[in-house]
Amino acid sequence: MLKPILGKVGGRAPEDVILELIRSKCLPALHCIADISSLAFVVNRFFMKLFQTNNIDIVNYCRAQFEFDLPSTVVEKRSKTFVAKYRSCENIISLCKLA
C-alpha cells in the first residue's frame, strides 16, 4: 500500500500530504491484518525512507512534529475513548448513537 502512494505522488507532494495519505488510507487497512507491534516497525521504516535517515531519534522527532503516533498509541487512545463513552452510557443502545 505504501509503494502505490509513493509511486503516485513521489517527491512532488509535501511530506504532510504523504503522511496524511498513509494515515488515512494505509494504516486502517494494516490495523486489520497485522500485529500492532510489527506496525511500529513499518511506520518507522517508512519515516526513514521518507526523510532519508537511519537515525531513530530523527524519525521520532519527525513523527512528533507531524503528530504521527505509532499504531499502538492510536489503538490505546481509541480504546480509552471507547471505554469512557461506554461508561457514560446508561444502556448499550445509547452507545450506538455515539458513533
SEFIZA-3560 file (N, C-alpha, C; in Angstrom, 3 decimals):
REM SEFIZA-3560
<numar><xx>0.812</xx><yy>-1.204</yy><zz>0.000</zz><atom>N</atom></numar>
<numar><xx>0.000</xx><yy>0.000</yy><zz>0.000</zz><atom>CA</atom></numar>
<numar><xx>0.851</xx><yy>1.261</yy><zz>0.000</zz><atom>C</atom></numar>
<numar><xx>2.032</xx><yy>1.176</yy><zz>0.578</zz><atom>N</atom></numar>
<numar><xx>2.884</xx><yy>2.357</yy><zz>0.651</zz><atom>CA</atom></numar>
<numar><xx>3.483</xx><yy>2.689</yy><zz>-0.707</zz><atom>C</atom></numar>
<numar><xx>3.904</xx><yy>1.658</yy><zz>-1.432</zz><atom>N</atom></numar>
<numar><xx>4.542</xx><yy>1.898</yy><zz>-2.726</zz><atom>CA</atom></numar>
<numar><xx>3.621</xx><yy>2.569</yy><zz>-3.735</zz><atom>C</atom></numar>
<numar><xx>2.343</xx><yy>2.160</yy><zz>-3.841</zz><atom>N</atom></numar>
<numar><xx>1.467</xx><yy>2.865</yy><zz>-4.787</zz><atom>CA</atom></numar>
<numar><xx>1.292</xx><yy>4.345</yy><zz>-4.467</zz><atom>C</atom></numar>
<numar><xx>1.212</xx><yy>4.671</yy><zz>-3.193</zz><atom>N</atom></numar>
<numar><xx>1.064</xx><yy>6.078</yy><zz>-2.817</zz><atom>CA</atom></numar>
<numar><xx>2.324</xx><yy>6.847</yy><zz>-3.171</zz><atom>C</atom></numar>
<numar><xx>3.465</xx><yy>6.283</yy><zz>-2.821</zz><atom>N</atom></numar>
<numar><xx>4.723</xx><yy>6.957</yy><zz>-3.160</zz><atom>CA</atom></numar>
<numar><xx>4.922</xx><yy>7.019</yy><zz>-4.664</zz><atom>C</atom></numar>
<numar><xx>4.471</xx><yy>5.985</yy><zz>-5.377</zz><atom>N</atom></numar>
<numar><xx>4.590</xx><yy>5.985</yy><zz>-6.829</zz><atom>CA</atom></numar>
<numar><xx>3.749</xx><yy>7.067</yy><zz>-7.490</zz><atom>C</atom></numar>
<numar><xx>2.569</xx><yy>7.316</yy><zz>-6.924</zz><atom>N</atom></numar>
<numar><xx>1.676</xx><yy>8.332</yy><zz>-7.491</zz><atom>CA</atom></numar>
<numar><xx>2.124</xx><yy>9.752</yy><zz>-7.178</zz><atom>C</atom></numar>
<numar><xx>2.484</xx><yy>9.994</yy><zz>-5.924</zz><atom>N</atom></numar>
<numar><xx>2.827</xx><yy>11.361</yy><zz>-5.533</zz><atom>CA</atom></numar>
<numar><xx>4.327</xx><yy>11.610</yy><zz>-5.547</zz><atom>C</atom></numar>
<numar><xx>5.108</xx><yy>10.531</yy><zz>-5.366</zz><atom>N</atom></numar>
<numar><xx>6.562</xx><yy>10.620</yy><zz>-5.438</zz><atom>CA</atom></numar>
<numar><xx>7.132</xx><yy>11.744</yy><zz>-4.609</zz><atom>C</atom></numar>
<numar><xx>8.112</xx><yy>12.408</yy><zz>-5.167</zz><atom>N</atom></numar>
<numar><xx>8.755</xx><yy>13.518</yy><zz>-4.476</zz><atom>CA</atom></numar>
<numar><xx>8.055</xx><yy>14.836</yy><zz>-4.714</zz><atom>C</atom></numar>
<numar><xx>6.946</xx><yy>14.802</yy><zz>-5.435</zz><atom>N</atom></numar>
<numar><xx>6.256</xx><yy>16.050</yy><zz>-5.778</zz><atom>CA</atom></numar>
<numar><xx>5.385</xx><yy>16.567</yy><zz>-4.646</zz><atom>C</atom></numar>
<numar><xx>4.889</xx><yy>15.664</yy><zz>-3.806</zz><atom>N</atom></numar>
<numar><xx>3.972</xx><yy>16.073</yy><zz>-2.733</zz><atom>CA</atom></numar>
<numar><xx>4.750</xx><yy>16.403</yy><zz>-1.466</zz><atom>C</atom></numar>
<numar><xx>4.269</xx><yy>17.375</yy><zz>-0.720</zz><atom>N</atom></numar>
<numar><xx>4.905</xx><yy>17.688</yy><zz>0.569</zz><atom>CA</atom></numar>
<numar><xx>4.750</xx><yy>16.512</yy><zz>1.538</zz><atom>C</atom></numar>
<numar><xx>5.644</xx><yy>16.453</yy><zz>2.508</zz><atom>N</atom></numar>
<numar><xx>5.625</xx><yy>15.358</yy><zz>3.476</zz><atom>CA</atom></numar>
<numar><xx>4.308</xx><yy>15.260</yy><zz>4.220</zz><atom>C</atom></numar>
<numar><xx>3.712</xx><yy>16.389</yy><zz>4.574</zz><atom>N</atom></numar>
<numar><xx>2.459</xx><yy>16.339</yy><zz>5.328</zz><atom>CA</atom></numar>
<numar><xx>1.333</xx><yy>15.699</yy><zz>4.516</zz><atom>C</atom></numar>
<numar><xx>1.334</xx><yy>15.901</yy><zz>3.208</zz><atom>N</atom></numar>
<numar><xx>0.316</xx><yy>15.289</yy><zz>2.350</zz><atom>CA</atom></numar>
<numar><xx>0.531</xx><yy>13.776</yy><zz>2.284</zz><atom>C</atom></numar>
<numar><xx>1.774</xx><yy>13.366</yy><zz>2.094</zz><atom>N</atom></numar>
<numar><xx>2.092</xx><yy>11.937</yy><zz>2.040</zz><atom>CA</atom></numar>
<numar><xx>1.713</xx><yy>11.265</yy><zz>3.354</zz><atom>C</atom></numar>
<numar><xx>2.060</xx><yy>11.883</yy><zz>4.472</zz><atom>N</atom></numar>
<numar><xx>1.759</xx><yy>11.290</yy><zz>5.767</zz><atom>CA</atom></numar>
<numar><xx>0.260</xx><yy>11.208</yy><zz>6.029</zz><atom>C</atom></numar>
<numar><xx>-0.492</xx><yy>12.182</yy><zz>5.590</zz><atom>N</atom></numar>
<numar><xx>-1.940</xx><yy>12.133</yy><zz>5.772</zz><atom>CA</atom></numar>
<numar><xx>-2.551</xx><yy>11.022</yy><zz>4.914</zz><atom>C</atom></numar>
<numar><xx>-2.026</xx><yy>10.814</yy><zz>3.719</zz><atom>N</atom></numar>
<numar><xx>-2.494</xx><yy>9.704</yy><zz>2.893</zz><atom>CA</atom></numar>
<numar><xx>-2.204</xx><yy>8.364</yy><zz>3.566</zz><atom>C</atom></numar>
<numar><xx>-1.007</xx><yy>8.233</yy><zz>4.113</zz><atom>N</atom></numar>
<numar><xx>-0.645</xx><yy>7.000</yy><zz>4.805</zz><atom>CA</atom></numar>
<numar><xx>-1.544</xx><yy>6.794</yy><zz>6.019</zz><atom>C</atom></numar>
<numar><xx>-1.742</xx><yy>7.862</yy><zz>6.790</zz><atom>N</atom></numar>
<numar><xx>-2.569</xx><yy>7.786</yy><zz>7.999</zz><atom>CA</atom></numar>
<numar><xx>-4.013</xx><yy>7.411</yy><zz>7.666</zz><atom>C</atom></numar>
<numar><xx>-4.549</xx><yy>7.972</yy><zz>6.600</zz><atom>N</atom></numar>
<numar><xx>-5.966</xx><yy>7.760</yy><zz>6.302</zz><atom>CA</atom></numar>
<numar><xx>-6.245</xx><yy>6.540</yy><zz>5.422</zz><atom>C</atom></numar>
<numar><xx>-5.312</xx><yy>6.159</yy><zz>4.568</zz><atom>N</atom></numar>
<numar><xx>-5.571</xx><yy>5.066</yy><zz>3.620</zz><atom>CA</atom></numar>
<numar><xx>-4.879</xx><yy>3.762</yy><zz>3.981</zz><atom>C</atom></numar>
<numar><xx>-3.648</xx><yy>3.820</yy><zz>4.436</zz><atom>N</atom></numar>
<numar><xx>-2.881</xx><yy>2.595</yy><zz>4.660</zz><atom>CA</atom></numar>
<numar><xx>-3.034</xx><yy>2.017</yy><zz>6.054</zz><atom>C</atom></numar>
<numar><xx>-2.864</xx><yy>2.853</yy><zz>7.066</zz><atom>N</atom></numar>
<numar><xx>-2.862</xx><yy>2.329</yy><zz>8.433</zz><atom>CA</atom></numar>
<numar><xx>-4.174</xx><yy>1.663</yy><zz>8.837</zz><atom>C</atom></numar>
<numar><xx>-5.338</xx><yy>2.206</yy><zz>8.468</zz><atom>N</atom></numar>
<numar><xx>-6.569</xx><yy>1.498</yy><zz>8.854</zz><atom>CA</atom></numar>
<numar><xx>-6.634</xx><yy>0.074</yy><zz>8.298</zz><atom>C</atom></numar>
<numar><xx>-6.191</xx><yy>-0.107</yy><zz>7.072</zz><atom>N</atom></numar>
<numar><xx>-6.197</xx><yy>-1.451</yy><zz>6.481</zz><atom>CA</atom></numar>
<numar><xx>-5.174</xx><yy>-2.348</yy><zz>7.165</zz><atom>C</atom></numar>
<numar><xx>-4.016</xx><yy>-1.794</yy><zz>7.481</zz><atom>N</atom></numar>
<numar><xx>-2.975</xx><yy>-2.586</yy><zz>8.126</zz><atom>CA</atom></numar>
<numar><xx>-3.359</xx><yy>-2.975</yy><zz>9.553</zz><atom>C</atom></numar>
<numar><xx>-4.141</xx><yy>-2.143</yy><zz>10.231</zz><atom>N</atom></numar>
<numar><xx>-4.597</xx><yy>-2.465</yy><zz>11.590</zz><atom>CA</atom></numar>
<numar><xx>-5.376</xx><yy>-3.778</yy><zz>11.595</zz><atom>C</atom></numar>
<numar><xx>-6.092</xx><yy>-4.041</yy><zz>10.520</zz><atom>N</atom></numar>
<numar><xx>-6.942</xx><yy>-5.231</yy><zz>10.460</zz><atom>CA</atom></numar>
<numar><xx>-6.159</xx><yy>-6.508</yy><zz>10.206</zz><atom>C</atom></numar>
<numar><xx>-5.031</xx><yy>-6.414</yy><zz>9.522</zz><atom>N</atom></numar>
<numar><xx>-4.346</xx><yy>-7.633</yy><zz>9.093</zz><atom>CA</atom></numar>
<numar><xx>-2.994</xx><yy>-7.863</yy><zz>9.750</zz><atom>C</atom></numar>
<numar><xx>-2.483</xx><yy>-6.900</yy><zz>10.470</zz><atom>N</atom></numar>
<numar><xx>-1.124</xx><yy>-7.026</yy><zz>11.007</zz><atom>CA</atom></numar>
<numar><xx>-1.117</xx><yy>-6.897</yy><zz>12.520</zz><atom>C</atom></numar>
<numar><xx>-0.060</xx><yy>-7.422</yy><zz>13.100</zz><atom>N</atom></numar>
<numar><xx>0.178</xx><yy>-7.290</yy><zz>14.533</zz><atom>CA</atom></numar>
<numar><xx>0.574</xx><yy>-5.840</yy><zz>14.820</zz><atom>C</atom></numar>
<numar><xx>0.038</xx><yy>-5.267</yy><zz>15.876</zz><atom>N</atom></numar>
<numar><xx>0.290</xx><yy>-3.862</yy><zz>16.214</zz><atom>CA</atom></numar>
<numar><xx>1.778</xx><yy>-3.589</yy><zz>16.403</zz><atom>C</atom></numar>
<numar><xx>2.474</xx><yy>-4.510</yy><zz>17.048</zz><atom>N</atom></numar>
<numar><xx>3.904</xx><yy>-4.274</yy><zz>17.287</zz><atom>CA</atom></numar>
<numar><xx>4.704</xx><yy>-4.269</yy><zz>15.996</zz><atom>C</atom></numar>
<numar><xx>4.303</xx><yy>-5.069</yy><zz>15.021</zz><atom>N</atom></numar>
<numar><xx>5.024</xx><yy>-5.065</yy><zz>13.744</zz><atom>CA</atom></numar>
<numar><xx>4.727</xx><yy>-3.799</yy><zz>12.944</zz><atom>C</atom></numar>
<numar><xx>3.590</xx><yy>-3.173</yy><zz>13.205</zz><atom>N</atom></numar>
<numar><xx>3.272</xx><yy>-1.925</yy><zz>12.502</zz><atom>CA</atom></numar>
<numar><xx>4.187</xx><yy>-0.779</yy><zz>12.927</zz><atom>C</atom></numar>
<numar><xx>4.673</xx><yy>-0.818</yy><zz>14.146</zz><atom>N</atom></numar>
<numar><xx>5.624</xx><yy>0.207</yy><zz>14.596</zz><atom>CA</atom></numar>
<numar><xx>6.876</xx><yy>0.156</yy><zz>13.732</zz><atom>C</atom></numar>
<numar><xx>7.331</xx><yy>-1.034</yy><zz>13.428</zz><atom>N</atom></numar>
<numar><xx>8.489</xx><yy>-1.205</yy><zz>12.552</zz><atom>CA</atom></numar>
<numar><xx>8.207</xx><yy>-0.628</yy><zz>11.170</zz><atom>C</atom></numar>
<numar><xx>7.035</xx><yy>-0.921</yy><zz>10.627</zz><atom>N</atom></numar>
<numar><xx>6.653</xx><yy>-0.430</yy><zz>9.299</zz><atom>CA</atom></numar>
<numar><xx>6.616</xx><yy>1.096</yy><zz>9.280</zz><atom>C</atom></numar>
<numar><xx>6.004</xx><yy>1.689</yy><zz>10.289</zz><atom>N</atom></numar>
<numar><xx>5.915</xx><yy>3.155</yy><zz>10.363</zz><atom>CA</atom></numar>
<numar><xx>7.313</xx><yy>3.767</yy><zz>10.460</zz><atom>C</atom></numar>
<numar><xx>8.144</xx><yy>3.223</yy><zz>11.339</zz><atom>N</atom></numar>
<numar><xx>9.491</xx><yy>3.767</yy><zz>11.488</zz><atom>CA</atom></numar>
<numar><xx>10.305</xx><yy>3.629</yy><zz>10.210</zz><atom>C</atom></numar>
<numar><xx>10.209</xx><yy>2.486</yy><zz>9.537</zz><atom>N</atom></numar>
<numar><xx>10.944</xx><yy>2.307</yy><zz>8.273</zz><atom>CA</atom></numar>
<numar><xx>10.428</xx><yy>3.269</yy><zz>7.202</zz><atom>C</atom></numar>
<numar><xx>9.124</xx><yy>3.494</yy><zz>7.185</zz><atom>N</atom></numar>
<numar><xx>8.572</xx><yy>4.438</yy><zz>6.217</zz><atom>CA</atom></numar>
<numar><xx>9.120</xx><yy>5.839</yy><zz>6.460</zz><atom>C</atom></numar>
<numar><xx>9.168</xx><yy>6.249</yy><zz>7.716</zz><atom>N</atom></numar>
<numar><xx>9.731</xx><yy>7.565</yy><zz>8.040</zz><atom>CA</atom></numar>
<numar><xx>11.202</xx><yy>7.635</yy><zz>7.666</zz><atom>C</atom></numar>
<numar><xx>11.929</xx><yy>6.557</yy><zz>7.870</zz><atom>N</atom></numar>
<numar><xx>13.338</xx><yy>6.528</yy><zz>7.484</zz><atom>CA</atom></numar>
<numar><xx>13.493</xx><yy>6.734</yy><zz>5.986</zz><atom>C</atom></numar>
<numar><xx>12.625</xx><yy>6.098</yy><zz>5.231</zz><atom>N</atom></numar>
<numar><xx>12.682</xx><yy>6.243</yy><zz>3.769</zz><atom>CA</atom></numar>
<numar><xx>12.252</xx><yy>7.649</yy><zz>3.349</zz><atom>C</atom></numar>
<numar><xx>11.177</xx><yy>8.137</yy><zz>3.937</zz><atom>N</atom></numar>
<numar><xx>10.646</xx><yy>9.445</yy><zz>3.557</zz><atom>CA</atom></numar>
<numar><xx>11.632</xx><yy>10.565</yy><zz>3.862</zz><atom>C</atom></numar>
<numar><xx>12.284</xx><yy>10.491</yy><zz>5.019</zz><atom>N</atom></numar>
<numar><xx>13.196</xx><yy>11.559</yy><zz>5.430</zz><atom>CA</atom></numar>
<numar><xx>14.661</xx><yy>11.198</yy><zz>5.222</zz><atom>C</atom></numar>
<numar><xx>14.901</xx><yy>10.102</yy><zz>4.530</zz><atom>N</atom></numar>
<numar><xx>16.245</xx><yy>9.672</yy><zz>4.131</zz><atom>CA</atom></numar>
<numar><xx>17.216</xx><yy>9.668</yy><zz>5.307</zz><atom>C</atom></numar>
<numar><xx>16.863</xx><yy>8.903</yy><zz>6.346</zz><atom>N</atom></numar>
<numar><xx>17.714</xx><yy>8.788</yy><zz>7.522</zz><atom>CA</atom></numar>
<numar><xx>17.602</xx><yy>7.382</yy><zz>8.095</zz><atom>C</atom></numar>
<numar><xx>18.624</xx><yy>6.970</yy><zz>8.805</zz><atom>N</atom></numar>
<numar><xx>18.589</xx><yy>5.715</yy><zz>9.544</zz><atom>CA</atom></numar>
<numar><xx>18.629</xx><yy>5.969</yy><zz>11.046</zz><atom>C</atom></numar>
<numar><xx>18.559</xx><yy>7.230</yy><zz>11.420</zz><atom>N</atom></numar>
<numar><xx>18.642</xx><yy>7.624</yy><zz>12.824</zz><atom>CA</atom></numar>
<numar><xx>17.246</xx><yy>7.613</yy><zz>13.442</zz><atom>C</atom></numar>
<numar><xx>17.024</xx><yy>6.717</yy><zz>14.411</zz><atom>N</atom></numar>
<numar><xx>15.698</xx><yy>6.589</yy><zz>15.022</zz><atom>CA</atom></numar>
<numar><xx>15.316</xx><yy>7.842</yy><zz>15.809</zz><atom>C</atom></numar>
<numar><xx>16.301</xx><yy>8.583</yy><zz>16.316</zz><atom>N</atom></numar>
<numar><xx>15.991</xx><yy>9.827</yy><zz>17.026</zz><atom>CA</atom></numar>
<numar><xx>15.388</xx><yy>10.860</yy><zz>16.076</zz><atom>C</atom></numar>
<numar><xx>15.921</xx><yy>10.914</yy><zz>14.872</zz><atom>N</atom></numar>
<numar><xx>15.357</xx><yy>11.819</yy><zz>13.852</zz><atom>CA</atom></numar>
<numar><xx>13.961</xx><yy>11.365</yy><zz>13.467</zz><atom>C</atom></numar>
<numar><xx>13.772</xx><yy>10.069</yy><zz>13.320</zz><atom>N</atom></numar>
<numar><xx>12.454</xx><yy>9.519</yy><zz>12.994</zz><atom>CA</atom></numar>
<numar><xx>11.446</xx><yy>9.888</yy><zz>14.080</zz><atom>C</atom></numar>
<numar><xx>11.816</xx><yy>9.685</yy><zz>15.339</zz><atom>N</atom></numar>
<numar><xx>10.912</xx><yy>10.027</yy><zz>16.447</zz><atom>CA</atom></numar>
<numar><xx>10.605</xx><yy>11.518</yy><zz>16.472</zz><atom>C</atom></numar>
<numar><xx>11.606</xx><yy>12.345</yy><zz>16.192</zz><atom>N</atom></numar>
<numar><xx>11.392</xx><yy>13.793</yy><zz>16.149</zz><atom>CA</atom></numar>
<numar><xx>10.413</xx><yy>14.154</yy><zz>15.016</zz><atom>C</atom></numar>
<numar><xx>10.607</xx><yy>13.563</yy><zz>13.855</zz><atom>N</atom></numar>
<numar><xx>9.715</xx><yy>13.840</yy><zz>12.719</zz><atom>CA</atom></numar>
<numar><xx>8.297</xx><yy>13.369</yy><zz>13.004</zz><atom>C</atom></numar>
<numar><xx>8.169</xx><yy>12.180</yy><zz>13.604</zz><atom>N</atom></numar>
<numar><xx>6.825</xx><yy>11.708</yy><zz>13.956</zz><atom>CA</atom></numar>
<numar><xx>6.148</xx><yy>12.659</yy><zz>14.936</zz><atom>C</atom></numar>
<numar><xx>6.913</xx><yy>13.173</yy><zz>15.882</zz><atom>N</atom></numar>
<numar><xx>6.346</xx><yy>14.120</yy><zz>16.858</zz><atom>CA</atom></numar>
<numar><xx>5.942</xx><yy>15.421</yy><zz>16.178</zz><atom>C</atom></numar>
<numar><xx>6.770</xx><yy>15.917</yy><zz>15.271</zz><atom>N</atom></numar>
<numar><xx>6.471</xx><yy>17.172</yy><zz>14.587</zz><atom>CA</atom></numar>
<numar><xx>5.229</xx><yy>17.067</yy><zz>13.711</zz><atom>C</atom></numar>
<numar><xx>5.026</xx><yy>15.897</yy><zz>13.103</zz><atom>N</atom></numar>
<numar><xx>3.862</xx><yy>15.692</yy><zz>12.245</zz><atom>CA</atom></numar>
<numar><xx>2.689</xx><yy>15.066</yy><zz>12.994</zz><atom>C</atom></numar>
<numar><xx>2.833</xx><yy>14.920</yy><zz>14.323</zz><atom>N</atom></numar>
<numar><xx>1.792</xx><yy>14.330</yy><zz>15.159</zz><atom>CA</atom></numar>
<numar><xx>1.327</xx><yy>12.986</yy><zz>14.610</zz><atom>C</atom></numar>
<numar><xx>2.289</xx><yy>12.162</yy><zz>14.245</zz><atom>N</atom></numar>
<numar><xx>2.032</xx><yy>10.846</yy><zz>13.664</zz><atom>CA</atom></numar>
<numar><xx>2.358</xx><yy>9.791</yy><zz>14.713</zz><atom>C</atom></numar>
<numar><xx>1.336</xx><yy>9.365</yy><zz>15.443</zz><atom>N</atom></numar>
<numar><xx>1.531</xx><yy>8.402</yy><zz>16.513</zz><atom>CA</atom></numar>
<numar><xx>1.764</xx><yy>7.004</yy><zz>15.959</zz><atom>C</atom></numar>
<numar><xx>2.471</xx><yy>6.199</yy><zz>16.736</zz><atom>N</atom></numar>
<numar><xx>2.611</xx><yy>4.786</yy><zz>16.392</zz><atom>CA</atom></numar>
<numar><xx>1.253</xx><yy>4.113</yy><zz>16.517</zz><atom>C</atom></numar>
<numar><xx>1.017</xx><yy>3.067</yy><zz>15.744</zz><atom>N</atom></numar>
<numar><xx>-0.285</xx><yy>2.389</yy><zz>15.798</zz><atom>CA</atom></numar>
<numar><xx>-0.688</xx><yy>1.940</yy><zz>17.205</zz><atom>C</atom></numar>
<numar><xx>0.261</xx><yy>1.500</yy><zz>18.000</zz><atom>N</atom></numar>
<numar><xx>-0.079</xx><yy>1.068</yy><zz>19.359</zz><atom>CA</atom></numar>
<numar><xx>-0.629</xx><yy>2.227</yy><zz>20.183</zz><atom>C</atom></numar>
<numar><xx>-0.095</xx><yy>3.417</yy><zz>19.985</zz><atom>N</atom></numar>
<numar><xx>-0.585</xx><yy>4.602</yy><zz>20.686</zz><atom>CA</atom></numar>
<numar><xx>-1.987</xx><yy>4.973</yy><zz>20.213</zz><atom>C</atom></numar>
<numar><xx>-2.218</xx><yy>4.863</yy><zz>18.910</zz><atom>N</atom></numar>
<numar><xx>-3.534</xx><yy>5.170</yy><zz>18.344</zz><atom>CA</atom></numar>
<numar><xx>-4.586</xx><yy>4.220</yy><zz>18.911</zz><atom>C</atom></numar>
<numar><xx>-4.257</xx><yy>2.931</yy><zz>18.951</zz><atom>N</atom></numar>
<numar><xx>-5.199</xx><yy>1.937</yy><zz>19.478</zz><atom>CA</atom></numar>
<numar><xx>-5.484</xx><yy>2.204</yy><zz>20.953</zz><atom>C</atom></numar>
<numar><xx>-4.453</xx><yy>2.523</yy><zz>21.709</zz><atom>N</atom></numar>
<numar><xx>-4.634</xx><yy>2.815</yy><zz>23.135</zz><atom>CA</atom></numar>
<numar><xx>-5.547</xx><yy>4.025</yy><zz>23.344</zz><atom>C</atom></numar>
<numar><xx>-5.321</xx><yy>5.096</yy><zz>22.573</zz><atom>N</atom></numar>
<numar><xx>-6.166</xx><yy>6.289</yy><zz>22.697</zz><atom>CA</atom></numar>
<numar><xx>-7.615</xx><yy>5.987</yy><zz>22.325</zz><atom>C</atom></numar>
<numar><xx>-7.806</xx><yy>5.238</yy><zz>21.240</zz><atom>N</atom></numar>
<numar><xx>-9.162</xx><yy>4.901</yy><zz>20.809</zz><atom>CA</atom></numar>
<numar><xx>-9.861</xx><yy>4.012</yy><zz>21.820</zz><atom>C</atom></numar>
<numar><xx>-9.115</xx><yy>3.095</yy><zz>22.413</zz><atom>N</atom></numar>
<numar><xx>-9.696</xx><yy>2.216</yy><zz>23.427</zz><atom>CA</atom></numar>
<numar><xx>-10.143</xx><yy>3.013</yy><zz>24.645</zz><atom>C</atom></numar>
<numar><xx>-9.316</xx><yy>3.945</yy><zz>25.082</zz><atom>N</atom></numar>
<numar><xx>-9.678</xx><yy>4.784</yy><zz>26.231</zz><atom>CA</atom></numar>
<numar><xx>-10.908</xx><yy>5.621</yy><zz>25.931</zz><atom>C</atom></numar>
<numar><xx>-10.983</xx><yy>6.165</yy><zz>24.724</zz><atom>N</atom></numar>
<numar><xx>-12.147</xx><yy>6.960</yy><zz>24.323</zz><atom>CA</atom></numar>
<numar><xx>-13.402</xx><yy>6.097</yy><zz>24.315</zz><atom>C</atom></numar>
<numar><xx>-13.284</xx><yy>4.888</yy><zz>23.762</zz><atom>N</atom></numar>
<numar><xx>-14.432</xx><yy>3.982</yy><zz>23.720</zz><atom>CA</atom></numar>
<numar><xx>-14.911</xx><yy>3.630</yy><zz>25.120</zz><atom>C</atom></numar>
<numar><xx>-13.983</xx><yy>3.276</yy><zz>25.989</zz><atom>N</atom></numar>
<numar><xx>-14.344</xx><yy>2.894</yy><zz>27.352</zz><atom>CA</atom></numar>
<numar><xx>-14.998</xx><yy>4.061</yy><zz>28.077</zz><atom>C</atom></numar>
<numar><xx>-14.471</xx><yy>5.259</yy><zz>27.884</zz><atom>N</atom></numar>
<numar><xx>-15.064</xx><yy>6.435</yy><zz>28.531</zz><atom>CA</atom></numar>
<numar><xx>-16.492</xx><yy>6.658</yy><zz>28.045</zz><atom>C</atom></numar>
<numar><xx>-16.717</xx><yy>6.525</yy><zz>26.739</zz><atom>N</atom></numar>
<numar><xx>-18.076</xx><yy>6.683</yy><zz>26.204</zz><atom>CA</atom></numar>
<numar><xx>-18.988</xx><yy>5.562</yy><zz>26.705</zz><atom>C</atom></numar>
<numar><xx>-18.458</xx><yy>4.359</yy><zz>26.753</zz><atom>N</atom></numar>
<numar><xx>-19.251</xx><yy>3.214</yy><zz>27.212</zz><atom>CA</atom></numar>
<numar><xx>-19.675</xx><yy>3.395</yy><zz>28.662</zz><atom>C</atom></numar>
<numar><xx>-18.765</xx><yy>3.848</yy><zz>29.491</zz><atom>N</atom></numar>
<numar><xx>-19.077</xx><yy>4.038</yy><zz>30.913</zz><atom>CA</atom></numar>
<numar><xx>-20.086</xx><yy>5.156</yy><zz>31.134</zz><atom>C</atom></numar>
<numar><xx>-20.105</xx><yy>6.129</yy><zz>30.231</zz><atom>N</atom></numar>
<numar><xx>-21.031</xx><yy>7.243</yy><zz>30.409</zz><atom>CA</atom></numar>
<numar><xx>-22.436</xx><yy>6.927</yy><zz>29.893</zz><atom>C</atom></numar>
<numar><xx>-22.598</xx><yy>5.800</yy><zz>29.208</zz><atom>N</atom></numar>
<numar><xx>-23.909</xx><yy>5.421</yy><zz>28.666</zz><atom>CA</atom></numar>
<numar><xx>-24.768</xx><yy>4.774</yy><zz>29.737</zz><atom>C</atom></numar>
<numar><xx>-26.051</xx><yy>5.067</yy><zz>29.665</zz><atom>N</atom></numar>
<numar><xx>-26.993</xx><yy>4.432</yy><zz>30.587</zz><atom>CA</atom></numar>
<numar><xx>-27.313</xx><yy>3.012</yy><zz>30.142</zz><atom>C</atom></numar>
<numar><xx>-27.324</xx><yy>2.814</yy><zz>28.853</zz><atom>N</atom></numar>
<numar><xx>-27.545</xx><yy>1.462</yy><zz>28.340</zz><atom>CA</atom></numar>
<numar><xx>-26.777</xx><yy>1.290</yy><zz>27.034</zz><atom>C</atom></numar>
<numar><xx>-26.673</xx><yy>0.074</yy><zz>26.588</zz><atom>N</atom></numar>
<numar><xx>-25.863</xx><yy>-0.246</yy><zz>25.410</zz><atom>CA</atom></numar>
<numar><xx>-26.443</xx><yy>0.342</yy><zz>24.127</zz><atom>C</atom></numar>
<numar><xx>-27.750</xx><yy>0.549</yy><zz>24.062</zz><atom>N</atom></numar>
<numar><xx>-28.366</xx><yy>1.097</yy><zz>22.856</zz><atom>CA</atom></numar>
<numar><xx>-27.919</xx><yy>2.535</yy><zz>22.635</zz><atom>C</atom></numar>
<numar><xx>-27.739</xx><yy>3.299</yy><zz>23.691</zz><atom>N</atom></numar>
<numar><xx>-27.305</xx><yy>4.683</yy><zz>23.531</zz><atom>CA</atom></numar>
<numar><xx>-25.887</xx><yy>4.757</yy><zz>23.017</zz><atom>C</atom></numar>
<numar><xx>-25.085</xx><yy>3.697</yy><zz>23.195</zz><atom>N</atom></numar>
<numar><xx>-23.726</xx><yy>3.677</yy><zz>22.680</zz><atom>CA</atom></numar>
<numar><xx>-23.741</xx><yy>3.726</yy><zz>21.157</zz><atom>C</atom></numar>
<numar><xx>-24.713</xx><yy>3.094</yy><zz>20.547</zz><atom>N</atom></numar>
<numar><xx>-24.815</xx><yy>3.086</yy><zz>19.087</zz><atom>CA</atom></numar>
<numar><xx>-25.047</xx><yy>4.489</yy><zz>18.528</zz><atom>C</atom></numar>
<numar><xx>-25.675</xx><yy>5.332</yy><zz>19.295</zz><atom>N</atom></numar>
<numar><xx>-25.939</xx><yy>6.696</yy><zz>18.837</zz><atom>CA</atom></numar>
<numar><xx>-24.706</xx><yy>7.567</yy><zz>18.875</zz><atom>C</atom></numar>
<numar><xx>-23.658</xx><yy>7.152</yy><zz>19.615</zz><atom>N</atom></numar>
<numar><xx>-22.423</xx><yy>7.929</yy><zz>19.710</zz><atom>CA</atom></numar>
<numar><xx>-21.596</xx><yy>7.850</yy><zz>18.435</zz><atom>C</atom></numar>
<numar><xx>-21.731</xx><yy>6.761</yy><zz>17.714</zz><atom>N</atom></numar>
<numar><xx>-20.894</xx><yy>6.549</yy><zz>16.533</zz><atom>CA</atom></numar>
<numar><xx>-21.306</xx><yy>7.358</yy><zz>15.367</zz><atom>C</atom></numar>
//
